[in-house]
Amino acid sequence: MRKLLSVLTAAALCATLLAGCGDAGNTNDTGSGGMSTAAPSATPGTDAGDAMPDRAGTDTAPGSTDTAEPATGETAGVEASGTAYSAEGLNKALGGILDVEPDAAGGSLKTAQAAAALVTFAADCGTETATLGADAKAWLDGLTDAEREQVKQAWAGVRDRARAIHDDYDGSKDILADAGITTDFAALDMSGVDAFLNTVDSILGM
């Protein structure tokens, strides 16, 4: 009987200990649950921290300063009117004279085209430059004998047509239209054209 009592007492003691352990386990689970709840709250904090640099980067990326600088540069690079004078531009304008054959069919149309090119170039440049005469002479000196002879034959007609465009644009419209010239010379600044033609004529009017 005493043995049975000892066994029962031991069993009751074990049961009590087991129950206590179970409660303690529940408490720890709750505690760890609390910690796991706290861990997610730390994770959003980390995510939010990550998001803030992303948003800051987004705000910086589309900055209007980067977009505006190229636009400003492009705008500054565009000239309001006219074209800077260059010897290359003059050579191209004078080159039309070499296409003129006064006595050939269509000679008057070629003359009008060459004259229009000179007037347009002179109007774009605005005023006569100090190197115009020297540049015209350099162009002439670079021609072959045959080309120089052609310039000699064609220049007077080109010069006179160019002056007619300058002095009487309305009276030149028909020939210009026949030659395929669509430039509105009335809209150009013709103030420097006469001086330009006089300088070129002093070189080419051999």
C-alpha positions in Angstrom: 0.0 0.0 0.0 2.8 2.3 0.9 4.4 1.5 -2.4 1.2 2.3 -4.3 1.0 5.6 -2.4 4.6 6.4 -3.4 3.8 5.6 -7.0 0.7 7.7 -7.0 2.5 10.6 -5.4 5.3 10.5 -7.9 2.8 10.3 -10.7 0.9 13.4 -9.3 4.2 15.2 -9.0 5.1 14.4 -12.6 1.7 15.5 -13.8 2.1 18.8 -11.9 5.5 19.3 -13.4 4.3 18.5 -16.9 1.4 21.0 -16.5 3.8 23.6 -15.3 6.1 23.0 -18.3 3.1 23.2 -20.6 2.1 26.6 -19.3 5.7 27.8 -19.5 5.8 26.7 -23.1 2.6 28.6 -23.8 4.1 31.6 -22.3 7.3 31.3 -24.4 5.2 30.8 -27.5 3.3 33.9 -26.8 6.5 35.7 -26.1 8.1 34.5 -29.3 4.8 35.4 -31.0 5.3 38.8 -29.6 8.8 38.9 -30.9 7.7 37.7 -34.3 5.1 40.4 -34.3 7.8 42.9 -33.5 10.1 41.5 -36.2 7.5 42.3 -39.0 7.2 45.8 -37.7 10.9 46.2 -38.0 10.7 44.8 -41.6 8.3 47.5 -42.8 10.6 50.0 -41.2 13.4 48.6 -43.3 11.2 48.6 -46.4 10.1 52.1 -45.8 13.8 53.1 -45.4 14.5 51.4 -48.7 11.5 53.2 -50.4 12.6 56.6 -49.3 15.9 56.5 -51.3 14.0 55.1 -54.2 11.6 58.1 -54.1 14.5 60.5 -53.6 16.2 59.0 -56.6 13.0 59.3 -58.7 12.7 63.0 -57.7 16.3 63.6 -58.8 16.2 61.6 -62.1 13.5 63.6 -63.8 15.0 66.9 -62.7 14.1 69.8 -65.0 17.7 71.0 -64.8 19.0 68.1 -66.9 16.3 68.6 -69.5 16.6 72.3 -69.6 20.3 72.5 -70.2 20.3 70.9 -73.7 17.3 72.9 -74.7 19.0 76.1 -73.6 22.1 75.1 -75.5 20.2 74.4 -78.6 18.3 77.6 -78.4 21.4 79.6 -77.9 23.0 77.9 -80.9 20.3 79.1 -83.3 21.0 82.4 -85.0 18.0 84.7 -85.2 18.7 85.6 -88.8 21.4 85.7 -91.4 24.3 83.4 -92.0 27.9 84.0 -91.0 30.1 84.9 -94.0 32.6 82.3 -95.2 34.9 81.9 -98.2 33.4 78.4 -98.7 29.9 79.9 -98.9 31.1 82.5 -101.4 32.8 79.8 -103.5 29.5 77.9 -103.6 27.5 81.0 -104.6 30.0 81.9 -107.4 30.1 78.3 -108.6 26.7 78.8 -110.3 28.4 81.1 -112.9 30.3 78.1 -114.3 27.0 76.5 -115.2 26.0 79.5 -117.4 26.4 79.3 -121.1 25.0 82.6 -122.4 24.5 81.5 -126.0 23.2 78.0 -125.3 19.5 77.0 -124.9 18.3 77.8 -121.4 21.2 80.3 -120.9 18.9 82.9 -119.5 17.5 80.5 -116.9 21.0 79.5 -115.8 21.9 83.1 -115.6 18.9 83.8 -113.3 19.8 80.9 -111.1 23.4 82.0 -110.7 22.3 85.6 -110.0 19.7 84.4 -107.4 22.4 82.4 -105.6 24.6 85.4 -105.4 21.9 87.7 -104.2 20.7 85.2 -101.6 24.2 84.7 -100.3 24.8 88.5 -100.1 21.5 89.1 -98.3 22.1 86.3 -95.8 25.6 87.7 -95.0 24.1 91.1 -94.4 27.1 93.3 -95.1 30.2 93.3 -97.2 33.2 91.7 -95.4 36.8 92.9 -95.5 37.9 89.6 -97.1 35.3 89.5 -99.9 37.5 90.9 -102.6 40.4 88.6 -101.7 38.2 85.6 -101.5 36.6 86.3 -104.8 40.1 86.7 -106.4 41.2 83.4 -104.8 38.2 81.6 -106.3 39.0 83.1 -109.7 42.7 82.2 -109.5 41.8 78.6 -108.7 39.9 78.1 -112.0 41.2 76.6 -115.1 41.8 78.8 -118.2 38.6 77.4 -119.8 36.6 78.2 -116.6 38.0 81.7 -116.4 37.0 82.3 -120.0 33.5 81.0 -119.2 33.3 83.4 -116.2 34.4 86.2 -118.5 31.6 85.5 -120.9 28.9 84.9 -118.4 29.6 87.3 -115.6 28.1 90.5 -117.1 24.7 88.8 -117.6 24.8 87.3 -114.1 25.7 90.6 -112.5 23.0 92.5 -114.4 20.3 89.9 -113.5 21.5 90.1 -109.8 21.2 93.9 -109.8 17.7 93.6 -111.4 16.6 91.3 -108.6 17.9 93.8 -106.1 16.5 96.9 -107.9 13.3 95.6 -109.4 12.3 92.3 -107.8 8.7 92.5 -109.2 10.1 92.9 -112.7 12.3 89.8 -112.2 9.6 87.5 -110.8 8.7 85.9 -114.1 12.2 84.9 -115.1 12.9 83.7 -111.6 9.7 81.6 -111.6 10.7 80.1 -115.0 14.1 79.2 -113.5 12.5 77.4 -110.6 13.5 80.1 -108.0 11.0 80.3 -105.2 12.8 82.6 -102.9 10.9 85.6 -101.7 13.5 88.3 -102.2 11.2 91.0 -100.9 11.5 89.4 -97.5 15.3 89.4 -97.4 17.6 92.2 -96.1 19.0 93.6 -99.4 20.9 96.4 -97.8 24.4 94.9 -98.4 23.7 93.4 -101.8 24.7 96.3 -104.0 28.1 96.8 -102.3 28.6 93.0 -102.5 28.0 93.0 -106.2 30.3 96.0 -106.8 33.2 94.3 -105.0 32.7 91.0 -106.8 32.4 92.8 -110.1 35.7 94.6 -109.5 37.3 91.1 -109.5 35.3 89.1 -112.0 34.7 91.9 -114.5 38.1 91.3 -116.1 
